[in-house]
């Protein structure tokens, strides 16, 4: 049954992620990435760095210079877009048939296991491994993401974090133009489609056919100097080897020439997974050049685009609020993440109580979002005792989707719909009436509609009345 659930979830979202197992040279599309609606949680006020490689052949089979991390404003065109810079959401998407990629992870006898390396702009990152073995997943990232059986078809985003290998700065001093650093390196965590709480395992698929169990260790310590506002290339060939290795406690002491003005020094390490060096930097700390100032201590320097270094409430990636200021430093005031006054009523989205409905006077009754009425009928033409639940929205100002929830006498919840019922007028803000077939129930008293808001909050409406 769980396998059927996974198939229902992926059939509508990730048809582009089926790996063509017949190809051994990636002469045909070999997709790796997220399905629509799924993402990683990573710091992304500036672009995120990411690459993928074959676990058993890191240097021969990898995505090379391709930018496989998707952000709406970083110039990468992605079918399953992550959103915008600064919203904390990053998606992965690449095609191994791109001529810039090296090798091919799909061989005549089947796919090879991949590792995806992701680094947020704060140095916190993420390591994810996929087998590609299950046809219903292919190299779909969802197979390695967390799945909650109590919320059907819902995968949880994996977070970038210190567990991915970002070194901790224990001490820092300068001597002329040299930086003296003491860093502590942690052994990274690898998420995979073999984790007991992953969708790959809980769906009953063949994704974990190799019983992957990662054994990790810190590899080589590397460094590079580059711009502070662009994602660094994670390939080890683009860094220099410091020749220093961590001691038994994970500490390392380095002396490196300080970066020039307006540049950053990045210091990170590779990771050894099951005996193979990643060939890529999997976590880094960074140090700004002399002229890169962060006077307001908001974590973003003038070199990184801070438009007001005297105000800690203004920096790239900061959420825009209704205060008459450019909080996210994008040159616009009180706008939303996409820069728009969606309904064109002269009130910017950050200040608009219902941004999809023209409402220049901001009358709250003009965008009162409710569900009414909710009814259940047992005259469904499908027969076999089925019924129909009907409900109407007054406005769809802040709606993502709906569920039909049934509660028994003990308060236990079950869900009638296999996947979230998508909203129809959430772009326009207009009302809409929905009809959905359900199994027959004695009455509508235990039938409710769950309204899922865009921020993830669930509102319960009902119960339904018998029609």
Buried (B, 14 or more C-beta within 10 A) or exposed (E): EBBEBBBBBBEEBBEBBBBBBEBEEBEEBBBBBBBEBBBBBBBBBBBBBBBBBBBEBBBEBBBBEBBBBBBBBBEBEBEBBBBBBBBBBBBBBBBBBBEEBBBBBBBEEEBBBBBBBBBBBBBBBBBBBBBBBBEBBBBBBBBBBBBEEEEBBBBBBBBBBBBBBBBEBEEEEEEEEEBEBBBBBBBBBBBBBBBEEBBBBBBBBBBBBBEBEBEBBBBBBBBBBBEBBEBBBBBBEBBEEBEBEBEEEBBBEBEBEBBEEBBBBBBBBBBBBBEBBBBBBBBBBBBBBEEBEBEBEBBBBBBBBBBBBEBBEBBBBBEBEBEEBBBBBBEBBBBBBEBEBBBEBEBBBBBBBBBBBBBEEEEEEBBEBEBEEBBBBBEBEEEEEBBBBBBBBBBBBBBBBBBBBBBEEEEEBEBBBEBBBEBBBBEBBBBBEBEBBBEEBEEBBBBBBBBBBEEEEBBBBBBBEBB
